[in-house]
């Protein structure tokens, strides 16, 4: 499989988006484009890999709201991904599946398009330049047709546009380079427009969030074994980067539970095992090699801190597993803003976490916030500060004696090391 050179070593991931405008110049949608680096150009050697990268960056790293706002996104579909179950990770209400010109509109593809349309997806045919018999047969299976103005003979364009309009399909003029192109296409009945005359693709970027391929393989194996929610939750606990992306997936419009998430179990239940398997498979498609997540000090700290806080919460409230779950989530997300290169407030927005977790991470408020402060002190080896905080908190925090804190630190470190070593 070919990939863009040097992709895995870059500190940022990039995504291109080109506006699609209506006849009045108002924004209607974006086409989402693979970008292998900071240069605003396409370097696609493998369509499946490129589309997988677009999906993971949109849904897992940048987030759908940041990429699309209130608008729809057009995503290119290779033949392989069109038939893959992971296409269902894209919420039908937010994304249009854009069938690439070289996919081939044979019987198998048309049947697959019919299936996808039945579950709510809209289908766009890309780079159309002639009214062929094959296109006429395929038009009933599409909702939108994108006509390439650069490749279409101007003498044939009126008949092509008329036939597509007569079939009840939305017409998009793409590669609109000049005002003359725009006015000509508009007069022929085109409804939407895309091209350099309006805007070149915009570049979005986010710090790279790495997921271990071994972790993803483990997740797929667990789902295939039908082990249940508890085992999936147990496996996910050791992989903070995957947890963050799972939360973003859960909070996309298709899967949002409609309530704040206060535990990893709730996230697993909200996504469902099938969606988790799809997400793990998509991340495997998108990754070019096994990345050294276990040697990343921030990942180590997030994993160790989250387990330390979970153990401490169990000591404070042995009969309250929900409190322990919330403590674990607080530990995981206390470093997410550093991992993604943003502020805590901006990072937590849109993740749908419970209010007490957000308050603990972004302000160190409440009991979870106090636990986080104790964890900070223990990480610095400042036993005096830890005991001062515990005395300040009072109540059940008095159970966190110096010997117990030392044991919890050792257990948390050993727990993460065991997973990191595979």
N, C-alpha and C positions, 0 to 999 in steps of 0.2 A: 504494500500500500504506500502510495506517495503522499508526502505532506510538505508543507512549506518549510524551507530550511530554517533551522534555529527556533522553531516555534516554542518548544518546550522550555527553553531557558529564559524567555522574556518575562519581566516582572509584571507586565500588564497584558490583559486580553483586549482585543479591539473588535468593534462591530460597526459596519456601515449601515446607514439607513438613508434611502432616497425618498423624498416626498412624492406622493401621488396627489394631484390637485384636481379640483372640479373645474367646470367651465368659468366660474367666477374667480378662480385663483385661490379658493379656500382649501385648506388641507383636508384630504379625505382619508389617506392611509399612508403607510410607509412600506416600501420593499426593504427587507432586511438582507444584508449582504455580508458574506464572509470577508474578513480582513485578517491576513496572517501577521501583520505588523503595523507599525505606526504610519507607513506609507498608505495613502488613500487610493489603493488600487487592488484589483482582484488578482490573486495568485492561486487559482484553484486547480489542483492536480487530481483530486478525488472528490467527486460530487457528494458521495455519502459522508465523507469526513467533514467537508465544508458545511453541509447542512446540519450535521450533528453539532458542530461547533456553534453555529448560529443559534440553535435551539438551547444549548446549555448556557451560552452567554446571555441570551435574552431572558430565560426563565430562572436560571440558577445564580448567575453572577451579577448582572446588571439589574435584573428584575423587570417584569412586564410593565409595571406602571412607569418606570424611568425610561424605558425604551419607546413605548407606544402611547403613553398618556391615555386618552379616551379613544384613540383611533385603532384601526385594524392593522395587522401586519401581514404582509405577503412573504411566504417562505418557499424557496425553491425546493422542489422534490425530485430527487433522482428516482429511477425505477425501483432500486433496491429498497429505499426508505419508504416509498409509496406502499409497498407490500408489507412493511414491517409494522409490528404492533405498536412500536414506540411513537408512531405518528399521532396516536391518541393522547400523548402528553400535551399536545397543543389544544387548548380550549377552542372548540368550534366557533364560539361567539367572538373570539378575538383574532383568529388567524384564517387567512386564505391560503389554500394549498396551490402553489404555482407549479404546474407540470412543465418541466423543461422540454425544449423542442426535440431533443434526441431520445426521449423516453420511448417513443413509438406508441401510437394509439391503436394497439391491437386489441383483440377481443378480451384477453385477460386484463389488460389495463382498464378498458372501458367498464368491465364488470366490477373491478376494484373501485373505480370512481363512483359508480352507482352505489356501492356499499357505503362509501364515505359520505356521499351526499345524503343518504338516508339517515345518518346519525348527526346531520347538521353542518357538515363542512361545505364551504363554497369552493369551487374548483375554477382555477384560471388556466387557460392555455397560453403559454409564453412564446414570444418571438414568431408569431404567425406572420407570413409574408405573401401567401397566395391562397386562393380559394380552390383547394384540391378536393378530390372525391373523398379522400380520407378525412379531411376536416369536416366536410358536410355530414359524414356518417357519425363523427364524434361530437358535433355541436350539442346534441341533446344531453350529453354528459357533463357539460360545462355551464358555468354561470357567467363567466367573464372571459373575454378574449383580448389579449394584448397584441396589438399589431405593431410590428417593427417598421417605423417609417423609413429608416435608412435602407432596409433590404427590400421594401415593397416597391414595385414598379408604379409610378404615379398614375399611369394610364389605367392600371387595374384596381387602384385603391377605391374608387367610388363603388364599383361592383362588389368588392370584398366587404366594404363597410355596410352596404345595403343588405347583403345576404346575412351577415352576422346580426344586424339590427332586426331583420325580419324574423330571425329565429328567437328573438326576445333576450339576447345576451347583452350584457354591459360591455361597451367598447372602450378600451384604453389605448391611447396612442402613446407608444414608448419611443425613446430616442428622439424626442422633440428638441431640435437643436436651435431653431430660429423662430422668430415671431411669425414668419410666413408659414412654417410648419404648423404652428399652433392654430392659426386662423384657418388654414386649409382643412385641418382635421376637425376643428370645431364646426365648420360649415358642412362637413360631411356627416355630422351627427355623433361624433365621438363625445363621450360624456366625461372621461377622466384622462389626465395627461401626466406624463413623466418624462423628464429629460433635462439636459444641461441648460436649456433655455430658462428653465425655472430654478433649478438648483442641482448642484453636484451632490453626490452622497455625503452626508455628514458623518463624522467619525465620533464614536462613543468609546470610552475605555473604562476599565475597572482593574484593580489589582488582581492578579491571577490567584484563584483559590484552587488549591491542588487536592485532588482526591486520589488515594492509593488505589491502584488497579487491583491489588490483592484484596483490599476491603470491598471493592465492588464485586469481585468474583465471589467472595464469601457471601455477600448479600444475595446474589443470584442463586447460589447453591442453597441457601437457607429457604428462599422463597420456593424454589423447585421442590424442596423436601417437605413443604407445607408444615413448617415447624410452629407457626403461630406468631402472634404479636410479641409475646414475651421474649422469644429468642431473637427476633429482629431488633427489638429495643435494646437487648443486651449487646448485640453486635454493633449497632449504631453508636452506642455510648463511647466507643474508643476512637471514633472518627469525627472530630469536630467539623472539619470541612464539609463532609457529606451531610451532617446534620443541618448546617446553615443552608445548604442548597435545598435540602428537603423542606425546610420551613418556607423558603421562597416558593417552591413548587406548591406546597399546601395552600399558600395564600394567593395563588393565582385565582382568577375568577371562577375556574371550573371546580376547584376543590376546597375553597375556603369554607371552614366549618360554621362560620357565622358567630363564633364566640372566641374569646382569647384563648391561646394555647398555653397551658401551664405545665405540661410534662411531655417528655418524648413519646410516651405511649399515646397521648392524644394526637400527636403529629402522625404517628404510624397509622392509627385508626382513621384519621382524616384522609390521608393519602390512599390507604388500602395497600395490601401486599402486591396487587397487580401493578399499581402505579409505581411503587417502589422498585419493582423489578424492571419496569420500563425505564425508569430514571437511571438505575444502575447500568443498564444496557446502553443507554444513550451516552452516559459519561465514559463508558468503555470505548464507544465509537469515537468520541471526541478526543480521547487521550492518545497521544502518539507513543508514549512509553511509560514505564512505571516511574513515578516521580518520588523523590526522597522525602516524603512527608514526615516520616518518623524522625528524621534528623533536623526538622524545622523547629527551632526553639520555641516559637510562638505556639505551634501545634502541641508540642510537649507540655508547655505551661497550661494551655487551655484544657488539655486532657487531664493532667494531674490536678489542677485546681478544681475542676468540676467534680472529680471523684472525692477529693478531700472535703468539699462542701457537702456532698451527699452523705458521706460517712459522719461528718459532724452533725448534720441535721438528724440522722438516725439516732445519734447519741442524745440529742436534745429532745426528740419526740419519737421514741421507739414504736409507738402505735399509730404514727401518722405518715404513711408512705407517700401521700401527696406532697407533704412538706419536703421530704427527701428528694422527690422528683423535681420540685420547683428549685431546690438548692442546686441540683445538678445542672438544670437549664441555666440558672443564673451564672454558674461558673463557666459554662460553655460560651455564653454570650457576653461575658464580661470582657473578652478580648477580641470579639468579632470586629469591632471598629478598627482595631490595629491591623488585623488580618486583611481587611479590605481597604485600608487607607482612608478612613473617613472619621467623622465624629460619632460618639455613641448615640446621640440623638438622631442623626440622619440615618445611621445604620439600622437602628431598631424600628424606625418608622416603616410600616408596611409588613413587618414580620408577624404581626398578630399575636404577640406574646401577652400573657396575663399581666395585669397592671402592676402587681407586686414584684414581678420579675423585672419589668421595665424600670420601675422606681429604684430597685436595688442596683441595677447596672448603671443607670443614668442618674446618679445622685446618692447611691449607697444608703437609701432609706429603708426603714422597716427591719424586721428580723433577718430577712435575706440580705439586706444591705449590710447589717452588722456582721453576719457570717462572712460576707465578702471582705469586709475590712479586716476581720481576724485572719482570713486566708492570706491577704496581702502581707500582714505582719509576719505570719509564719514563713512565707516565702522569702522574706528578707532576713529571717533568722532573728527577728526582734521579739523575743519572748516577753520582755517587759511591756512592750506596746500591746501585744496580744492579750496579756492578763489585764492591762488597764481597760481595754475595750470590753473584755468579758465582765469585769467589775462594773463598768458603766452600764452595760446591758442588764445585769442582774438576773433574777428569776432563774429560769432553767438553764441559762448560759453558764451558771456556776458549775455545771457538770463538766465543762471543758477545762479540765485541769492540765497543767503543763505536761505530765506524763502521757495523758490521753492525746493531747495535740501532737506530741512527738510520734506516737504510734500511728495516728491518722496520717501524718505526713509520709511515714515509711510505707504504709499500706497503699496510699494513693500513688506514690512513685513506682512501687512494685507492680501495681495493677496496670499502669500505662505501659511500663517496660515490657510486660508479658505480651501485650497486644502488639506493640511496636516490633517485637522480635518475631512476630508471626506464630 
